[in-house]
Amino acid sequence: MTGPTMGELSIIADESMKDIVGQEEEIFERNYKYAKLNISYTNEYDMFSKFLEDSIDAIMTTRPLSKEELDHLEKLQSYPVQSVFAKGALAFITNKNQTDTTFTYEQMLSMFRDSTGGKVFIIENAKSGITNLLLQLIKREKLPKHFYALGSKKEILDYLPKHDEAIGIIDWSDVSDSDSGLTKEILNSIHLIGVSRPVDSIQHGFVTPYQYNLQDNIYPFTRPLYFISKTGMTDVGSGFAAFISGEIGQKIILKAGLLPLYQSERILEIRNTSDIKVIK
């Protein structure tokens, strides 16, 4: 017997979403003991390949299906449901020796296209969703030669202190949880680069991808988080999609420092003291 809170489903998630997806999976299975999610992680390119080859029915990713991908699935009589549940972002980091820690949006795009002042960019995986987003921004089919792909986030963090010319590009969820001891340690060891909005936008100075800047649509390098399923059934996949878009799942996203798509109402009672009480 299967349903939204019982049964088993295999899901592939973008490896850059591992922290937040793992938290959602843990709480979902804790709440629904008859539901089992088998979540594995890989790069965006391989994930979409398996989804289109019909070897996996559900994915968690940072982009929607393209028109060509939807057309391909339609020919297979498959009609996926795509649900956005949060907003994430790219984060640009450099070592503590750098004095240049702010760039305009246009300067960043220019540095993506051509090596400026000897700058190089370090990413985690050449097949990642980050690579895909960068290619869209610079309108090219391949990343320029001043981009280097390493094997993991740890390798990026180990590389930066030894190379003053390097800028690391990571998913904001890697360092967004301000309550995490590891996050605090990482943020104390690097500079988080501030970026302006595009020149034709209302300016807010140089901003970093903290949650309040995502909320106010100020930070320019954001990307959505999607759950995409083509099972066509009311199964544990649809139950998990409802969970991550529901109150508990969205609070997990809020706690992790990303921006929930659906935020529950909060009623505050403000008195003549420094205390603010949440009463609903």
DOLOZA-753672 format. One record per residue (C-alpha): chain; residue in one letter; residue number from 1; x, y, z. Coordinates in nm, 4 decimals. Example, Ala and Ser with C-alpha at 12.3 -4.5 7.8 and 13.67 -1.06 7.14 Angstrom:
# residues 2
 chain resn resi        X        Y        Z
     A    A    1   1.2300  -0.4500   0.7800
     A    S    2   1.3670  -0.1060   0.7140
END
This chain:
# residues 280
 chain resn resi        X        Y        Z
     A    M    1   0.0000   0.0000   0.0000
     A    T    2   0.1325   0.3415  -0.0937
     A    G    3   0.0242   0.6979  -0.0302
     A    P    4   0.1611   1.0437   0.0542
     A    T    5   0.2953   0.9265   0.3898
     A    M    6   0.3730   0.5618   0.3196
     A    G    7   0.5801   0.3828   0.0635
     A    E    8   0.9260   0.4162  -0.0830
     A    L    9   1.0750   0.6393  -0.3531
     A    S   10   1.4213   0.6946  -0.4981
     A    I   11   1.5175   1.0590  -0.5549
     A    I   12   1.8304   1.2169  -0.6987
     A    A   13   1.9198   1.5606  -0.5627
     A    D   14   2.1726   1.8183  -0.6773
     A    E   15   2.4845   1.7692  -0.4653
     A    S   16   2.4921   2.1421  -0.3867
     A    M   17   2.1577   2.0975  -0.2022
     A    K   18   2.2778   1.8099   0.0148
     A    D   19   2.2649   1.9882   0.3512
     A    I   20   1.9122   2.1245   0.3205
     A    V   21   1.7688   1.8141   0.1476
     A    G   22   1.9194   1.5898   0.4153
     A    Q   23   1.7500   1.7926   0.6882
     A    E   24   1.4130   1.7766   0.5103
     A    E   25   1.4450   1.4004   0.4581
     A    E   26   1.5324   1.3360   0.8234
     A    I   27   1.2340   1.5271   0.9643
     A    F   28   0.9914   1.3888   0.7033
     A    E   29   1.0838   1.0280   0.7823
     A    R   30   1.0774   1.1019   1.1543
     A    N   31   0.7196   1.2309   1.1213
     A    Y   32   0.6036   0.9546   0.8882
     A    K   33   0.7559   0.6229   0.9942
     A    Y   34   0.6052   0.4285   0.7018
     A    A   35   0.7646   0.6584   0.4414
     A    K   36   1.1112   0.5866   0.3066
     A    L   37   1.3098   0.8174   0.0771
     A    N   38   1.6221   0.6856  -0.0907
     A    I   39   1.8009   1.0096  -0.1780
     A    S   40   2.1310   1.0086  -0.3626
     A    Y   41   2.3314   1.3097  -0.4756
     A    T   42   2.5072   1.3913  -0.7998
     A    N   43   2.5808   1.6800  -1.0342
     A    E   44   2.3076   1.8499  -1.2341
     A    Y   45   2.4139   1.7091  -1.5716
     A    D   46   2.4033   1.3434  -1.4640
     A    M   47   2.0855   1.3962  -1.2618
     A    F   48   1.8873   1.5337  -1.5564
     A    S   49   2.0286   1.2644  -1.7861
     A    K   50   1.8906   0.9908  -1.5588
     A    F   51   1.5589   1.1726  -1.5248
     A    L   52   1.5203   1.2020  -1.9022
     A    E   53   1.6328   0.8420  -1.9578
     A    D   54   1.3468   0.7324  -1.7318
     A    S   55   1.5794   0.5646  -1.4793
     A    I   56   1.4632   0.7931  -1.1947
     A    D   57   1.1195   0.9430  -1.1248
     A    A   58   1.1974   1.2392  -0.8981
     A    I   59   1.4734   1.4971  -0.8680
     A    M   60   1.5555   1.7993  -0.6526
     A    T   61   1.7346   2.0677  -0.8455
     A    T   62   1.8042   2.4377  -0.8925
     A    R   63   1.6435   2.4832  -1.2333
     A    P   64   1.3222   2.3866  -1.4112
     A    L   65   1.3035   2.1552  -1.7079
     A    S   66   1.3765   2.3256  -2.0388
     A    K   67   1.1248   2.3263  -2.3252
     A    E   68   1.3340   2.0662  -2.5079
     A    E   69   1.3356   1.8421  -2.1998
     A    L   70   0.9608   1.8799  -2.1534
     A    D   71   0.9043   1.7970  -2.5209
     A    H   72   1.1217   1.4865  -2.4854
     A    L   73   0.9245   1.3668  -2.1827
     A    E   74   0.5932   1.4399  -2.3520
     A    K   75   0.6920   1.2063  -2.6360
     A    L   76   0.7363   0.9388  -2.3680
     A    Q   77   0.3886   1.0286  -2.2379
     A    S   78   0.5419   1.1591  -1.9190
     A    Y   79   0.4100   1.4833  -1.7677
     A    P   80   0.6248   1.5994  -1.4754
     A    V   81   0.5047   1.8217  -1.1937
     A    Q   82   0.7524   2.0973  -1.1035
     A    S   83   0.7288   2.2668  -0.7639
     A    V   84   0.9429   2.5553  -0.6390
     A    F   85   0.9856   2.5444  -0.2620
     A    A   86   1.2688   2.7886  -0.1791
     A    K   87   1.5123   3.0471  -0.3080
     A    G   88   1.8863   2.9908  -0.2830
     A    A   89   2.1875   3.1786  -0.4177
     A    L   90   2.5466   3.1612  -0.5304
     A    A   91   2.8071   3.2837  -0.2839
     A    F   92   3.1447   3.4259  -0.3847
     A    I   93   3.4269   3.3785  -0.1374
     A    T   94   3.7936   3.4724  -0.1182
     A    N   95   4.0726   3.4488   0.1343
     A    K   96   4.1417   3.6855   0.4212
     A    N   97   4.4367   3.8485   0.2440
     A    Q   98   4.2107   4.0088  -0.0140
     A    T   99   4.1311   4.3771   0.0150
     A    D  100   3.9024   4.3653  -0.2895
     A    T  101   3.5837   4.2143  -0.1460
     A    T  102   3.3176   4.4152  -0.3299
     A    F  103   3.2347   4.4179  -0.6999
     A    T  104   2.9571   4.5586  -0.9117
     A    Y  105   2.7283   4.3138  -1.0889
     A    E  106   2.8792   4.4220  -1.4206
     A    Q  107   3.2340   4.3706  -1.2914
     A    M  108   3.1456   4.0160  -1.1877
     A    L  109   3.0030   3.9337  -1.5305
     A    S  110   3.3099   4.0846  -1.6952
     A    M  111   3.5404   3.8747  -1.4754
     A    F  112   3.3367   3.5640  -1.5606
     A    R  113   3.3944   3.6260  -1.9324
     A    D  114   3.7620   3.7219  -1.9207
     A    S  115   4.0395   3.6979  -1.6665
     A    T  116   4.0664   4.0452  -1.5123
     A    G  117   4.3706   4.1316  -1.3024
     A    G  118   4.4735   3.7671  -1.2984
     A    K  119   4.1573   3.6551  -1.1178
     A    V  120   4.0602   3.2883  -1.1369
     A    F  121   3.7347   3.1232  -1.0306
     A    I  122   3.7151   2.7945  -0.8428
     A    I  123   3.4017   2.5797  -0.8590
     A    E  124   3.3207   2.2379  -0.7165
     A    N  125   3.2149   2.0411  -1.0253
     A    A  126   3.2290   2.1203  -1.3958
     A    K  127   2.8924   1.9442  -1.4456
     A    S  128   2.7174   2.1282  -1.1634
     A    G  129   2.4161   2.3567  -1.1684
     A    I  130   2.6513   2.6406  -1.0807
     A    T  131   2.8328   2.5828  -1.4092
     A    N  132   2.5036   2.5847  -1.5978
     A    L  133   2.3960   2.9136  -1.4380
     A    L  134   2.7320   3.0772  -1.5133
     A    L  135   2.7084   2.9701  -1.8789
     A    Q  136   2.3644   3.1280  -1.9016
     A    L  137   2.4930   3.4517  -1.7504
     A    I  138   2.7859   3.4831  -1.9933
     A    K  139   2.5964   3.3296  -2.2874
     A    R  140   2.8636   3.0740  -2.3732
     A    E  141   2.8742   2.6987  -2.4231
     A    K  142   3.1945   2.6443  -2.2226
     A    L  143   3.3475   2.8156  -1.9240
     A    P  144   3.6625   3.0180  -1.9993
     A    K  145   4.0066   2.8834  -1.9089
     A    H  146   4.0329   3.0894  -1.5893
     A    F  147   3.7660   2.8654  -1.4282
     A    Y  148   3.8917   2.5583  -1.2419
     A    A  149   3.6811   2.2717  -1.1080
     A    L  150   3.7914   2.0932  -0.7911
     A    G  151   3.6462   1.7807  -0.6361
     A    S  152   3.4645   1.9159  -0.3307
     A    K  153   3.3792   2.2201  -0.1237
     A    K  154   3.6594   2.1251   0.1157
     A    E  155   3.9117   2.1418  -0.1685
     A    I  156   3.7879   2.4915  -0.2546
     A    L  157   3.8273   2.6035   0.1074
     A    D  158   4.1762   2.4512   0.1217
     A    Y  159   4.2761   2.6159  -0.2077
     A    L  160   4.1705   2.9734  -0.1311
     A    P  161   4.4151   3.0558   0.1543
     A    K  162   4.7104   2.9696  -0.0715
     A    H  163   4.5945   3.1667  -0.3764
     A    D  164   4.5229   3.5375  -0.3424
     A    E  165   4.3970   3.5649  -0.7002
     A    A  166   4.1246   3.3013  -0.6529
     A    I  167   3.7517   3.3523  -0.6003
     A    G  168   3.5498   3.0493  -0.4951
     A    I  169   3.1916   3.0037  -0.6110
     A    I  170   2.9775   2.7845  -0.3851
     A    D  171   2.6105   2.7331  -0.3146
     A    W  172   2.4938   2.9657  -0.0380
     A    S  173   2.3337   2.6711   0.1461
     A    D  174   2.6877   2.5449   0.2172
     A    V  175   2.7433   2.8317   0.4609
     A    S  176   2.3972   2.9790   0.5230
     A    D  177   2.3108   2.8154   0.8568
     A    S  178   2.4323   3.0697   1.1100
     A    D  179   2.3734   2.8281   1.3999
     A    S  180   2.6168   2.5727   1.2597
     A    G  181   2.9579   2.5634   1.4243
     A    L  182   3.1143   2.4547   1.0948
     A    T  183   2.9519   2.7470   0.9127
     A    K  184   3.0879   2.9927   1.1692
     A    E  185   3.4326   2.8409   1.1323
     A    I  186   3.4208   2.8699   0.7527
     A    L  187   3.2894   3.2274   0.7525
     A    N  188   3.5638   3.3275   0.9976
     A    S  189   3.8276   3.1894   0.7620
     A    I  190   3.7152   3.3595   0.4383
     A    H  191   3.5736   3.6856   0.3042
     A    L  192   3.2204   3.6796   0.1674
     A    I  193   3.2190   3.9015  -0.1425
     A    G  194   2.9570   4.1747  -0.1701
     A    V  195   2.7954   4.2440  -0.5075
     A    S  196   2.5855   4.5355  -0.6286
     A    R  197   2.2620   4.5055  -0.8194
     A    P  198   2.2665   4.5568  -1.1997
     A    V  199   2.3301   4.9171  -1.2988
     A    D  200   1.9752   4.9672  -1.4265
     A    S  201   1.8258   4.8564  -1.0910
     A    I  202   1.7630   5.0374  -0.7645
     A    Q  203   2.0947   5.0238  -0.5810
     A    H  204   2.1447   4.9007  -0.2241
     A    G  205   2.5217   4.9122  -0.2055
     A    F  206   2.7243   4.5928  -0.2038
     A    V  207   2.5192   4.3043  -0.0661
     A    T  208   2.5852   3.9445   0.0339
     A    P  209   2.3370   3.6546   0.0071
     A    Y  210   2.2033   3.6708   0.3609
     A    Q  211   1.8396   3.5751   0.4027
     A    Y  212   1.7091   3.9306   0.4370
     A    N  213   1.8680   4.0239   0.1037
     A    L  214   1.7014   3.7239  -0.0602
     A    Q  215   1.3699   3.8241   0.0981
     A    D  216   1.3920   4.1773  -0.0394
     A    N  217   1.5122   4.0604  -0.3840
     A    I  218   1.8300   4.2652  -0.3444
     A    Y  219   2.1010   4.0041  -0.4010
     A    P  220   2.1405   3.9468  -0.7773
     A    F  221   2.2781   3.5916  -0.8019
     A    T  222   1.9846   3.3836  -0.6784
     A    R  223   1.8349   3.0578  -0.8008
     A    P  224   1.5196   2.8613  -0.7121
     A    L  225   1.5021   2.5163  -0.5549
     A    Y  226   1.2727   2.2687  -0.7309
     A    F  227   1.1142   1.9318  -0.6594
     A    I  228   1.0260   1.7637  -0.9898
     A    S  229   0.8369   1.4352  -1.0132
     A    K  230   0.6958   1.2333  -1.3032
     A    T  231   0.5399   0.9430  -1.1153
     A    G  232   0.1913   1.0788  -1.1910
     A    M  233   0.0664   0.9319  -0.8655
     A    T  234  -0.0343   1.0384  -0.5187
     A    D  235   0.2618   0.8677  -0.3581
     A    V  236   0.5336   0.9338  -0.1029
     A    G  237   0.6938   1.1718  -0.3557
     A    S  238   0.3876   1.3953  -0.3620
     A    G  239   0.3768   1.3687   0.0168
     A    F  240   0.7392   1.4821   0.0453
     A    A  241   0.6748   1.7683  -0.2019
     A    A  242   0.3805   1.8804   0.0139
     A    F  243   0.5924   1.8483   0.3286
     A    I  244   0.8805   2.0659   0.2077
     A    S  245   0.6300   2.3296   0.0920
     A    G  246   0.4330   2.3048   0.4171
     A    E  247   0.4850   2.4712   0.7515
     A    I  248   0.7456   2.2315   0.8941
     A    G  249   0.9461   2.2012   0.5729
     A    Q  250   0.9475   2.5756   0.5190
     A    K  251   1.0632   2.6374   0.8766
     A    I  252   1.3574   2.4030   0.8112
     A    I  253   1.4489   2.6179   0.5097
     A    L  254   1.4096   2.9373   0.7136
     A    K  255   1.6298   2.7968   0.9897
     A    A  256   1.8944   2.6982   0.7323
     A    G  257   1.9282   3.0598   0.6145
     A    L  258   1.7635   3.0153   0.2754
     A    L  259   1.4389   3.1843   0.1720
     A    P  260   1.1211   2.9758   0.2057
     A    L  261   0.8725   3.0222  -0.0758
     A    Y  262   0.5780   2.9927   0.1616
     A    Q  263   0.6125   3.1651   0.4953
     A    S  264   0.3577   3.1037   0.7676
     A    E  265   0.2034   3.4025   0.9401
     A    R  266   0.3673   3.5144   1.2624
     A    I  267   0.1827   3.7334   1.5141
     A    L  268   0.4102   3.9282   1.7463
     A    E  269   0.3138   4.0825   2.0772
     A    I  270   0.5373   4.3854   2.1410
     A    R  271   0.5446   4.5291   2.4928
     A    N  272   0.7335   4.8173   2.6521
     A    T  273   1.0323   4.5918   2.7086
     A    S  274   1.3049   4.4482   2.4946
     A    D  275   1.1126   4.1183   2.4675
     A    I  276   0.9132   4.0316   2.1552
     A    K  277   0.6771   3.7406   2.2075
     A    V  278   0.5587   3.5182   1.9250
     A    I  279   0.1963   3.4336   2.0100
     A    K  280   0.1042   3.2422   1.6940
END
